[in-house]
Amino acid sequence: MRRVVVRYRVKPDEADRNEQLVRAVYEELHRADPPGFRYRTLRLDDGVTFVHIAESDGAEAPLPQLGSFQEFQKDIAARCDEPPLVMEATEVGSFG
């Protein structure tokens, strides 16, 4: 299973807009229901840091094909104070 973690910090006046764009991605994902794909997004307590966790079972990740994700990525650099940092991750353990 491939896991990717992305962390970035948006400008304070862009945080709510960023969240709206992320929610639109989830709406499209729910309609598409891609098999073998799990996705989670967290907004941290500072209100401006976002963490995305994507897991796929070897199939190609569906995000790049989604119009809502393309819209989300279109001006990400302008929304950010700290650009996205993309890292592969290996699960050490989980519960629940």
Gaussian input, Z-matrix of N, CA and C with variables (Angstrom, degrees):
# hf/3-21g

backbone

0 1
 N
 C     1     B1
 C     2     B2     1     A1
 N     3     B3     2     A2     1     D1
 C     4     B4     3     A3     2     D2
 C     5     B5     4     A4     3     D3
 N     6     B6     5     A5     4     D4
 C     7     B7     6     A6     5     D5
 C     8     B8     7     A7     6     D6
 N     9     B9     8     A8     7     D7
 C    10    B10     9     A9     8     D8
 C    11    B11    10    A10     9     D9
 N    12    B12    11    A11    10    D10
 C    13    B13    12    A12    11    D11
 C    14    B14    13    A13    12    D12
 N    15    B15    14    A14    13    D13
 C    16    B16    15    A15    14    D14
 C    17    B17    16    A16    15    D15
 N    18    B18    17    A17    16    D16
 C    19    B19    18    A18    17    D17
 C    20    B20    19    A19    18    D18
 N    21    B21    20    A20    19    D19
 C    22    B22    21    A21    20    D20
 C    23    B23    22    A22    21    D21
 N    24    B24    23    A23    22    D22
 C    25    B25    24    A24    23    D23
 C    26    B26    25    A25    24    D24
 N    27    B27    26    A26    25    D25
 C    28    B28    27    A27    26    D26
 C    29    B29    28    A28    27    D27
 N    30    B30    29    A29    28    D28
 C    31    B31    30    A30    29    D29
 C    32    B32    31    A31    30    D30
 N    33    B33    32    A32    31    D31
 C    34    B34    33    A33    32    D32
 C    35    B35    34    A34    33    D33
 N    36    B36    35    A35    34    D34
 C    37    B37    36    A36    35    D35
 C    38    B38    37    A37    36    D36
 N    39    B39    38    A38    37    D37
 C    40    B40    39    A39    38    D38
 C    41    B41    40    A40    39    D39
 N    42    B42    41    A41    40    D40
 C    43    B43    42    A42    41    D41
 C    44    B44    43    A43    42    D42
 N    45    B45    44    A44    43    D43
 C    46    B46    45    A45    44    D44
 C    47    B47    46    A46    45    D45
 N    48    B48    47    A47    46    D46
 C    49    B49    48    A48    47    D47
 C    50    B50    49    A49    48    D48
 N    51    B51    50    A50    49    D49
 C    52    B52    51    A51    50    D50
 C    53    B53    52    A52    51    D51
 N    54    B54    53    A53    52    D52
 C    55    B55    54    A54    53    D53
 C    56    B56    55    A55    54    D54
 N    57    B57    56    A56    55    D55
 C    58    B58    57    A57    56    D56
 C    59    B59    58    A58    57    D57
 N    60    B60    59    A59    58    D58
 C    61    B61    60    A60    59    D59
 C    62    B62    61    A61    60    D60
 N    63    B63    62    A62    61    D61
 C    64    B64    63    A63    62    D62
 C    65    B65    64    A64    63    D63
 N    66    B66    65    A65    64    D64
 C    67    B67    66    A66    65    D65
 C    68    B68    67    A67    66    D66
 N    69    B69    68    A68    67    D67
 C    70    B70    69    A69    68    D68
 C    71    B71    70    A70    69    D69
 N    72    B72    71    A71    70    D70
 C    73    B73    72    A72    71    D71
 C    74    B74    73    A73    72    D72
 N    75    B75    74    A74    73    D73
 C    76    B76    75    A75    74    D74
 C    77    B77    76    A76    75    D75
 N    78    B78    77    A77    76    D76
 C    79    B79    78    A78    77    D77
 C    80    B80    79    A79    78    D78
 N    81    B81    80    A80    79    D79
 C    82    B82    81    A81    80    D80
 C    83    B83    82    A82    81    D81
 N    84    B84    83    A83    82    D82
 C    85    B85    84    A84    83    D83
 C    86    B86    85    A85    84    D84
 N    87    B87    86    A86    85    D85
 C    88    B88    87    A87    86    D86
 C    89    B89    88    A88    87    D87
 N    90    B90    89    A89    88    D88
 C    91    B91    90    A90    89    D89
 C    92    B92    91    A91    90    D90
 N    93    B93    92    A92    91    D91
 C    94    B94    93    A93    92    D92
 C    95    B95    94    A94    93    D93
 N    96    B96    95    A95    94    D94
 C    97    B97    96    A96    95    D95
 C    98    B98    97    A97    96    D96
 N    99    B99    98    A98    97    D97
 C   100   B100    99    A99    98    D98
 C   101   B101   100   A100    99    D99
 N   102   B102   101   A101   100   D100
 C   103   B103   102   A102   101   D101
 C   104   B104   103   A103   102   D102
 N   105   B105   104   A104   103   D103
 C   106   B106   105   A105   104   D104
 C   107   B107   106   A106   105   D105
 N   108   B108   107   A107   106   D106
 C   109   B109   108   A108   107   D107
 C   110   B110   109   A109   108   D108
 N   111   B111   110   A110   109   D109
 C   112   B112   111   A111   110   D110
 C   113   B113   112   A112   111   D111
 N   114   B114   113   A113   112   D112
 C   115   B115   114   A114   113   D113
 C   116   B116   115   A115   114   D114
 N   117   B117   116   A116   115   D115
 C   118   B118   117   A117   116   D116
 C   119   B119   118   A118   117   D117
 N   120   B120   119   A119   118   D118
 C   121   B121   120   A120   119   D119
 C   122   B122   121   A121   120   D120
 N   123   B123   122   A122   121   D121
 C   124   B124   123   A123   122   D122
 C   125   B125   124   A124   123   D123
 N   126   B126   125   A125   124   D124
 C   127   B127   126   A126   125   D125
 C   128   B128   127   A127   126   D126
 N   129   B129   128   A128   127   D127
 C   130   B130   129   A129   128   D128
 C   131   B131   130   A130   129   D129
 N   132   B132   131   A131   130   D130
 C   133   B133   132   A132   131   D131
 C   134   B134   133   A133   132   D132
 N   135   B135   134   A134   133   D133
 C   136   B136   135   A135   134   D134
 C   137   B137   136   A136   135   D135
 N   138   B138   137   A137   136   D136
 C   139   B139   138   A138   137   D137
 C   140   B140   139   A139   138   D138
 N   141   B141   140   A140   139   D139
 C   142   B142   141   A141   140   D140
 C   143   B143   142   A142   141   D141
 N   144   B144   143   A143   142   D142
 C   145   B145   144   A144   143   D143
 C   146   B146   145   A145   144   D144
 N   147   B147   146   A146   145   D145
 C   148   B148   147   A147   146   D146
 C   149   B149   148   A148   147   D147
 N   150   B150   149   A149   148   D148
 C   151   B151   150   A150   149   D149
 C   152   B152   151   A151   150   D150
 N   153   B153   152   A152   151   D151
 C   154   B154   153   A153   152   D152
 C   155   B155   154   A154   153   D153
 N   156   B156   155   A155   154   D154
 C   157   B157   156   A156   155   D155
 C   158   B158   157   A157   156   D156
 N   159   B159   158   A158   157   D157
 C   160   B160   159   A159   158   D158
 C   161   B161   160   A160   159   D159
 N   162   B162   161   A161   160   D160
 C   163   B163   162   A162   161   D161
 C   164   B164   163   A163   162   D162
 N   165   B165   164   A164   163   D163
 C   166   B166   165   A165   164   D164
 C   167   B167   166   A166   165   D165
 N   168   B168   167   A167   166   D166
 C   169   B169   168   A168   167   D167
 C   170   B170   169   A169   168   D168
 N   171   B171   170   A170   169   D169
 C   172   B172   171   A171   170   D170
 C   173   B173   172   A172   171   D171
 N   174   B174   173   A173   172   D172
 C   175   B175   174   A174   173   D173
 C   176   B176   175   A175   174   D174
 N   177   B177   176   A176   175   D175
 C   178   B178   177   A177   176   D176
 C   179   B179   178   A178   177   D177
 N   180   B180   179   A179   178   D178
 C   181   B181   180   A180   179   D179
 C   182   B182   181   A181   180   D180
 N   183   B183   182   A182   181   D181
 C   184   B184   183   A183   182   D182
 C   185   B185   184   A184   183   D183
 N   186   B186   185   A185   184   D184
 C   187   B187   186   A186   185   D185
 C   188   B188   187   A187   186   D186
 N   189   B189   188   A188   187   D187
 C   190   B190   189   A189   188   D188
 C   191   B191   190   A190   189   D189
 N   192   B192   191   A191   190   D190
 C   193   B193   192   A192   191   D191
 C   194   B194   193   A193   192   D192
 N   195   B195   194   A194   193   D193
 C   196   B196   195   A195   194   D194
 C   197   B197   196   A196   195   D195
 N   198   B198   197   A197   196   D196
 C   199   B199   198   A198   197   D197
 C   200   B200   199   A199   198   D198
 N   201   B201   200   A200   199   D199
 C   202   B202   201   A201   200   D200
 C   203   B203   202   A202   201   D201
 N   204   B204   203   A203   202   D202
 C   205   B205   204   A204   203   D203
 C   206   B206   205   A205   204   D204
 N   207   B207   206   A206   205   D205
 C   208   B208   207   A207   206   D206
 C   209   B209   208   A208   207   D207
 N   210   B210   209   A209   208   D208
 C   211   B211   210   A210   209   D209
 C   212   B212   211   A211   210   D210
 N   213   B213   212   A212   211   D211
 C   214   B214   213   A213   212   D212
 C   215   B215   214   A214   213   D213
 N   216   B216   215   A215   214   D214
 C   217   B217   216   A216   215   D215
 C   218   B218   217   A217   216   D216
 N   219   B219   218   A218   217   D217
 C   220   B220   219   A219   218   D218
 C   221   B221   220   A220   219   D219
 N   222   B222   221   A221   220   D220
 C   223   B223   222   A222   221   D221
 C   224   B224   223   A223   222   D222
 N   225   B225   224   A224   223   D223
 C   226   B226   225   A225   224   D224
 C   227   B227   226   A226   225   D225
 N   228   B228   227   A227   226   D226
 C   229   B229   228   A228   227   D227
 C   230   B230   229   A229   228   D228
 N   231   B231   230   A230   229   D229
 C   232   B232   231   A231   230   D230
 C   233   B233   232   A232   231   D231
 N   234   B234   233   A233   232   D232
 C   235   B235   234   A234   233   D233
 C   236   B236   235   A235   234   D234
 N   237   B237   236   A236   235   D235
 C   238   B238   237   A237   236   D236
 C   239   B239   238   A238   237   D237
 N   240   B240   239   A239   238   D238
 C   241   B241   240   A240   239   D239
 C   242   B242   241   A241   240   D240
 N   243   B243   242   A242   241   D241
 C   244   B244   243   A243   242   D242
 C   245   B245   244   A244   243   D243
 N   246   B246   245   A245   244   D244
 C   247   B247   246   A246   245   D245
 C   248   B248   247   A247   246   D246
 N   249   B249   248   A248   247   D247
 C   250   B250   249   A249   248   D248
 C   251   B251   250   A250   249   D249
 N   252   B252   251   A251   250   D250
 C   253   B253   252   A252   251   D251
 C   254   B254   253   A253   252   D252
 N   255   B255   254   A254   253   D253
 C   256   B256   255   A255   254   D254
 C   257   B257   256   A256   255   D255
 N   258   B258   257   A257   256   D256
 C   259   B259   258   A258   257   D257
 C   260   B260   259   A259   258   D258
 N   261   B261   260   A260   259   D259
 C   262   B262   261   A261   260   D260
 C   263   B263   262   A262   261   D261
 N   264   B264   263   A263   262   D262
 C   265   B265   264   A264   263   D263
 C   266   B266   265   A265   264   D264
 N   267   B267   266   A266   265   D265
 C   268   B268   267   A267   266   D266
 C   269   B269   268   A268   267   D267
 N   270   B270   269   A269   268   D268
 C   271   B271   270   A270   269   D269
 C   272   B272   271   A271   270   D270
 N   273   B273   272   A272   271   D271
 C   274   B274   273   A273   272   D272
 C   275   B275   274   A274   273   D273
 N   276   B276   275   A275   274   D274
 C   277   B277   276   A276   275   D275
 C   278   B278   277   A277   276   D276
 N   279   B279   278   A278   277   D277
 C   280   B280   279   A279   278   D278
 C   281   B281   280   A280   279   D279
 N   282   B282   281   A281   280   D280
 C   283   B283   282   A282   281   D281
 C   284   B284   283   A283   282   D282
 N   285   B285   284   A284   283   D283
 C   286   B286   285   A285   284   D284
 C   287   B287   286   A286   285   D285

   B1=1.4473
   B2=1.5272
   B3=1.2920
   B4=1.4660
   B5=1.5373
   B6=1.3292
   B7=1.4621
   B8=1.5182
   B9=1.3115
   B10=1.4634
   B11=1.5200
   B12=1.3251
   B13=1.4613
   B14=1.5202
   B15=1.3347
   B16=1.4620
   B17=1.5243
   B18=1.3384
   B19=1.4621
   B20=1.5232
   B21=1.3402
   B22=1.4564
   B23=1.5209
   B24=1.3251
   B25=1.4693
   B26=1.5192
   B27=1.3277
   B28=1.4571
   B29=1.5250
   B30=1.3164
   B31=1.4590
   B32=1.5285
   B33=1.3360
   B34=1.4655
   B35=1.5288
   B36=1.3249
   B37=1.4699
   B38=1.5301
   B39=1.3321
   B40=1.4671
   B41=1.5314
   B42=1.3316
   B43=1.4718
   B44=1.5275
   B45=1.3127
   B46=1.4693
   B47=1.5260
   B48=1.3160
   B49=1.4673
   B50=1.5261
   B51=1.3361
   B52=1.4540
   B53=1.5310
   B54=1.3201
   B55=1.4672
   B56=1.5276
   B57=1.3169
   B58=1.4665
   B59=1.5276
   B60=1.3119
   B61=1.4678
   B62=1.5288
   B63=1.3223
   B64=1.4655
   B65=1.5274
   B66=1.3171
   B67=1.4760
   B68=1.5298
   B69=1.3163
   B70=1.4666
   B71=1.5297
   B72=1.3293
   B73=1.4699
   B74=1.5302
   B75=1.3308
   B76=1.4680
   B77=1.5236
   B78=1.3021
   B79=1.4616
   B80=1.5263
   B81=1.3319
   B82=1.4593
   B83=1.5294
   B84=1.3340
   B85=1.4613
   B86=1.5258
   B87=1.3291
   B88=1.4699
   B89=1.5231
   B90=1.3175
   B91=1.4702
   B92=1.5323
   B93=1.3315
   B94=1.4657
   B95=1.5328
   B96=1.3292
   B97=1.4654
   B98=1.5334
   B99=1.3457
   B100=1.4758
   B101=1.5320
   B102=1.3255
   B103=1.4695
   B104=1.5267
   B105=1.3358
   B106=1.4578
   B107=1.5147
   B108=1.3376
   B109=1.4655
   B110=1.5218
   B111=1.3277
   B112=1.4703
   B113=1.5178
   B114=1.3140
   B115=1.4704
   B116=1.5107
   B117=1.3131
   B118=1.4630
   B119=1.5219
   B120=1.3220
   B121=1.4597
   B122=1.5214
   B123=1.3280
   B124=1.4590
   B125=1.5189
   B126=1.3231
   B127=1.4657
   B128=1.5167
   B129=1.3255
   B130=1.4587
   B131=1.5241
   B132=1.3260
   B133=1.4677
   B134=1.5194
   B135=1.3187
   B136=1.4688
   B137=1.5289
   B138=1.3503
   B139=1.4567
   B140=1.5139
   B141=1.3173
   B142=1.4695
   B143=1.5286
   B144=1.3212
   B145=1.4587
   B146=1.5223
   B147=1.3416
   B148=1.4581
   B149=1.5199
   B150=1.3353
   B151=1.4523
   B152=1.5231
   B153=1.3229
   B154=1.4591
   B155=1.5229
   B156=1.3362
   B157=1.4568
   B158=1.5223
   B159=1.3141
   B160=1.4597
   B161=1.5224
   B162=1.3331
   B163=1.4552
   B164=1.5195
   B165=1.3240
   B166=1.4611
   B167=1.5169
   B168=1.3082
   B169=1.4682
   B170=1.5191
   B171=1.3021
   B172=1.4573
   B173=1.5084
   B174=1.3269
   B175=1.4613
   B176=1.5291
   B177=1.3030
   B178=1.4554
   B179=1.5309
   B180=1.3143
   B181=1.4608
   B182=1.5220
   B183=1.3246
   B184=1.4625
   B185=1.5261
   B186=1.3207
   B187=1.4682
   B188=1.5285
   B189=1.3236
   B190=1.4644
   B191=1.5292
   B192=1.3307
   B193=1.4605
   B194=1.5299
   B195=1.3295
   B196=1.4627
   B197=1.5293
   B198=1.3239
   B199=1.4615
   B200=1.5179
   B201=1.3290
   B202=1.4664
   B203=1.5308
   B204=1.3285
   B205=1.4596
   B206=1.5196
   B207=1.3133
   B208=1.4688
   B209=1.5288
   B210=1.3313
   B211=1.4719
   B212=1.5293
   B213=1.3356
   B214=1.4623
   B215=1.5296
   B216=1.3262
   B217=1.4627
   B218=1.5242
   B219=1.3229
   B220=1.4628
   B221=1.5349
   B222=1.3131
   B223=1.4647
   B224=1.5260
   B225=1.3297
   B226=1.4642
   B227=1.5316
   B228=1.3021
   B229=1.4758
   B230=1.5217
   B231=1.3175
   B232=1.4648
   B233=1.5201
   B234=1.3416
   B235=1.4706
   B236=1.5164
   B237=1.3284
   B238=1.4630
   B239=1.5259
   B240=1.3393
   B241=1.4598
   B242=1.5192
   B243=1.3305
   B244=1.4685
   B245=1.5244
   B246=1.3196
   B247=1.4714
   B248=1.5283
   B249=1.3184
   B250=1.4573
   B251=1.5268
   B252=1.3141
   B253=1.4547
   B254=1.5291
   B255=1.3250
   B256=1.4654
   B257=1.5191
   B258=1.3523
   B259=1.4577
   B260=1.5209
   B261=1.3180
   B262=1.4592
   B263=1.5292
   B264=1.3197
   B265=1.4548
   B266=1.5263
   B267=1.3282
   B268=1.4501
   B269=1.5194
   B270=1.3171
   B271=1.4668
   B272=1.5236
   B273=1.3250
   B274=1.4432
   B275=1.5178
   B276=1.3157
   B277=1.4594
   B278=1.5084
   B279=1.3211
   B280=1.4595
   B281=1.5222
   B282=1.3116
   B283=1.4534
   B284=1.5024
   B285=1.3000
   B286=1.4586
   B287=1.4924
   A1=109.02
   A2=116.11
   A3=121.77
   A4=108.70
   A5=115.31
   A6=121.81
   A7=109.20
   A8=114.99
   A9=121.27
   A10=107.98
   A11=115.39
   A12=121.83
   A13=107.70
   A14=115.85
   A15=122.01
   A16=107.72
   A17=115.79
   A18=121.14
   A19=108.54
   A20=116.18
   A21=121.19
   A22=109.29
   A23=115.60
   A24=121.56
   A25=108.46
   A26=115.61
   A27=120.40
   A28=110.68
   A29=115.32
   A30=120.72
   A31=108.10
   A32=117.69
   A33=119.76
   A34=113.99
   A35=117.67
   A36=119.55
   A37=112.86
   A38=117.76
   A39=122.32
   A40=112.76
   A41=117.62
   A42=120.77
   A43=112.37
   A44=118.09
   A45=119.84
   A46=110.89
   A47=117.13
   A48=120.28
   A49=110.34
   A50=116.36
   A51=120.25
   A52=110.15
   A53=116.00
   A54=119.47
   A55=110.98
   A56=117.73
   A57=120.61
   A58=111.03
   A59=116.91
   A60=120.66
   A61=111.08
   A62=116.70
   A63=121.16
   A64=109.63
   A65=116.78
   A66=120.17
   A67=111.26
   A68=117.11
   A69=120.48
   A70=110.75
   A71=117.19
   A72=120.96
   A73=109.28
   A74=116.44
   A75=119.70
   A76=111.88
   A77=117.46
   A78=120.00
   A79=110.07
   A80=116.36
   A81=119.67
   A82=111.58
   A83=117.14
   A84=119.93
   A85=111.23
   A86=117.00
   A87=120.09
   A88=111.25
   A89=116.80
   A90=119.77
   A91=111.39
   A92=116.64
   A93=120.95
   A94=112.07
   A95=116.42
   A96=122.98
   A97=112.37
   A98=117.26
   A99=119.82
   A100=111.37
   A101=117.48
   A102=120.27
   A103=111.59
   A104=115.44
   A105=121.00
   A106=115.03
   A107=117.44
   A108=120.53
   A109=109.54
   A110=115.40
   A111=121.85
   A112=107.85
   A113=115.12
   A114=120.14
   A115=108.51
   A116=115.75
   A117=121.76
   A118=107.80
   A119=116.17
   A120=121.20
   A121=108.42
   A122=115.40
   A123=122.21
   A124=109.20
   A125=115.50
   A126=121.62
   A127=105.72
   A128=116.70
   A129=120.92
   A130=111.91
   A131=115.39
   A132=121.98
   A133=114.46
   A134=117.72
   A135=118.69
   A136=111.41
   A137=116.47
   A138=121.74
   A139=115.35
   A140=117.38
   A141=120.46
   A142=114.19
   A143=116.72
   A144=120.46
   A145=108.86
   A146=115.14
   A147=121.89
   A148=108.77
   A149=115.26
   A150=122.04
   A151=106.93
   A152=116.61
   A153=122.73
   A154=107.47
   A155=116.28
   A156=121.68
   A157=107.53
   A158=116.19
   A159=121.52
   A160=108.95
   A161=115.89
   A162=121.79
   A163=108.33
   A164=115.55
   A165=119.44
   A166=108.99
   A167=115.83
   A168=121.51
   A169=112.87
   A170=116.57
   A171=120.37
   A172=112.72
   A173=115.90
   A174=119.14
   A175=108.65
   A176=116.13
   A177=120.46
   A178=109.51
   A179=117.01
   A180=121.31
   A181=109.90
   A182=117.38
   A183=120.77
   A184=114.51
   A185=118.23
   A186=120.31
   A187=114.19
   A188=120.01
   A189=119.04
   A190=114.61
   A191=117.55
   A192=120.58
   A193=112.88
   A194=117.91
   A195=120.99
   A196=111.06
   A197=116.13
   A198=120.65
   A199=112.09
   A200=117.04
   A201=121.17
   A202=111.07
   A203=117.27
   A204=120.15
   A205=110.63
   A206=116.50
   A207=120.20
   A208=109.81
   A209=116.77
   A210=121.32
   A211=110.45
   A212=117.26
   A213=122.56
   A214=110.86
   A215=116.93
   A216=121.04
   A217=113.69
   A218=116.63
   A219=121.42
   A220=113.04
   A221=118.70
   A222=120.54
   A223=112.54
   A224=116.00
   A225=120.16
   A226=111.44
   A227=118.41
   A228=120.74
   A229=111.35
   A230=117.89
   A231=121.43
   A232=111.69
   A233=117.65
   A234=121.09
   A235=112.64
   A236=117.45
   A237=121.05
   A238=114.34
   A239=114.37
   A240=122.56
   A241=109.57
   A242=115.64
   A243=122.43
   A244=106.42
   A245=118.34
   A246=120.65
   A247=112.07
   A248=116.41
   A249=120.54
   A250=112.25
   A251=114.53
   A252=123.23
   A253=105.81
   A254=116.91
   A255=122.74
   A256=108.24
   A257=116.02
   A258=121.03
   A259=109.91
   A260=116.55
   A261=121.34
   A262=107.24
   A263=117.40
   A264=121.03
   A265=109.95
   A266=114.84
   A267=122.25
   A268=108.34
   A269=116.33
   A270=119.46
   A271=109.89
   A272=115.60
   A273=122.11
   A274=109.76
   A275=116.24
   A276=121.98
   A277=109.42
   A278=116.12
   A279=121.12
   A280=108.02
   A281=115.33
   A282=121.50
   A283=108.43
   A284=117.38
   A285=122.35
   A286=115.54
   D1=133.28
   D2=178.94
   D3=-95.20
   D4=131.94
   D5=177.47
   D6=-124.43
   D7=132.99
   D8=177.50
   D9=-127.28
   D10=133.32
   D11=176.98
   D12=-117.57
   D13=131.92
   D14=179.50
   D15=-124.89
   D16=129.96
   D17=178.77
   D18=-128.47
   D19=138.72
   D20=177.56
   D21=-157.70
   D22=163.16
   D23=178.90
   D24=-124.36
   D25=125.37
   D26=179.55
   D27=-93.79
   D28=163.51
   D29=173.94
   D30=-66.29
   D31=143.45
   D32=-176.15
   D33=-52.65
   D34=-38.35
   D35=-178.76
   D36=-78.12
   D37=-1.63
   D38=178.92
   D39=-108.68
   D40=-4.83
   D41=-172.61
   D42=-62.72
   D43=-46.65
   D44=-178.49
   D45=-67.42
   D46=-39.47
   D47=177.50
   D48=-63.35
   D49=-41.88
   D50=178.13
   D51=-59.59
   D52=-43.96
   D53=179.09
   D54=-61.86
   D55=-40.44
   D56=177.81
   D57=-61.76
   D58=-42.25
   D59=178.46
   D60=-63.73
   D61=-39.29
   D62=178.29
   D63=-65.30
   D64=-43.66
   D65=179.57
   D66=-60.78
   D67=-35.68
   D68=177.61
   D69=-63.69
   D70=-36.07
   D71=176.59
   D72=-62.28
   D73=-43.56
   D74=179.95
   D75=-65.15
   D76=-37.53
   D77=177.05
   D78=-59.73
   D79=-44.65
   D80=179.75
   D81=-69.23
   D82=-38.32
   D83=177.21
   D84=-61.29
   D85=-40.84
   D86=179.21
   D87=-62.74
   D88=-37.04
   D89=177.46
   D90=-70.16
   D91=-41.87
   D92=-176.83
   D93=-76.49
   D94=-33.97
   D95=179.87
   D96=46.23
   D97=59.99
   D98=-177.35
   D99=-66.92
   D100=132.19
   D101=-179.08
   D102=-70.05
   D103=144.30
   D104=174.68
   D105=71.23
   D106=17.87
   D107=-177.54
   D108=-124.34
   D109=130.10
   D110=175.09
   D111=-125.21
   D112=142.79
   D113=-175.36
   D114=-146.23
   D115=138.70
   D116=-179.36
   D117=-142.47
   D118=140.85
   D119=176.20
   D120=-129.47
   D121=136.11
   D122=178.88
   D123=-122.33
   D124=140.27
   D125=170.96
   D126=-110.01
   D127=118.81
   D128=-173.93
   D129=-75.95
   D130=167.46
   D131=-175.03
   D132=-57.64
   D133=-25.39
   D134=179.36
   D135=-70.90
   D136=-11.37
   D137=176.78
   D138=81.86
   D139=-8.84
   D140=-176.08
   D141=-124.63
   D142=-6.98
   D143=178.79
   D144=-101.68
   D145=130.60
   D146=179.58
   D147=-119.62
   D148=143.97
   D149=176.80
   D150=-129.29
   D151=127.09
   D152=177.73
   D153=-113.97
   D154=137.04
   D155=177.79
   D156=-126.62
   D157=118.27
   D158=179.94
   D159=-116.78
   D160=135.68
   D161=177.51
   D162=-130.09
   D163=132.73
   D164=176.29
   D165=-134.97
   D166=149.10
   D167=-175.39
   D168=-88.96
   D169=26.00
   D170=179.39
   D171=109.66
   D172=-22.74
   D173=176.18
   D174=-71.08
   D175=159.00
   D176=178.93
   D177=-64.40
   D178=134.71
   D179=179.33
   D180=-62.63
   D181=135.83
   D182=-175.53
   D183=-80.52
   D184=-14.04
   D185=-171.83
   D186=-55.66
   D187=-47.88
   D188=-176.25
   D189=-59.46
   D190=-22.69
   D191=-179.20
   D192=-85.95
   D193=-12.02
   D194=-177.00
   D195=-81.61
   D196=129.91
   D197=177.30
   D198=-59.03
   D199=-38.62
   D200=-179.91
   D201=-65.65
   D202=-35.19
   D203=178.41
   D204=-72.54
   D205=-37.74
   D206=175.64
   D207=-61.54
   D208=-40.75
   D209=176.99
   D210=-64.37
   D211=-41.53
   D212=177.91
   D213=-59.90
   D214=-43.33
   D215=-176.56
   D216=-77.51
   D217=-21.74
   D218=-170.48
   D219=-51.40
   D220=-45.49
   D221=-177.58
   D222=-125.60
   D223=31.56
   D224=-178.33
   D225=-58.57
   D226=-39.22
   D227=-178.65
   D228=-62.18
   D229=-38.08
   D230=179.56
   D231=-71.56
   D232=-27.33
   D233=179.94
   D234=-80.46
   D235=-19.07
   D236=-168.93
   D237=-95.26
   D238=142.78
   D239=164.20
   D240=-90.83
   D241=-31.26
   D242=177.37
   D243=-129.50
   D244=117.73
   D245=-173.78
   D246=-66.22
   D247=161.56
   D248=179.44
   D249=-59.89
   D250=134.05
   D251=173.41
   D252=-110.28
   D253=117.01
   D254=-176.06
   D255=-104.71
   D256=128.04
   D257=-178.80
   D258=-137.38
   D259=139.29
   D260=168.32
   D261=-74.56
   D262=148.70
   D263=-177.77
   D264=-136.04
   D265=147.88
   D266=175.20
   D267=-116.60
   D268=129.09
   D269=-179.79
   D270=-70.86
   D271=131.21
   D272=175.79
   D273=-95.01
   D274=-34.36
   D275=178.86
   D276=-175.46
   D277=165.02
   D278=175.58
   D279=-155.27
   D280=163.35
   D281=178.29
   D282=-142.59
   D283=135.46
   D284=175.10
   D285=79.53

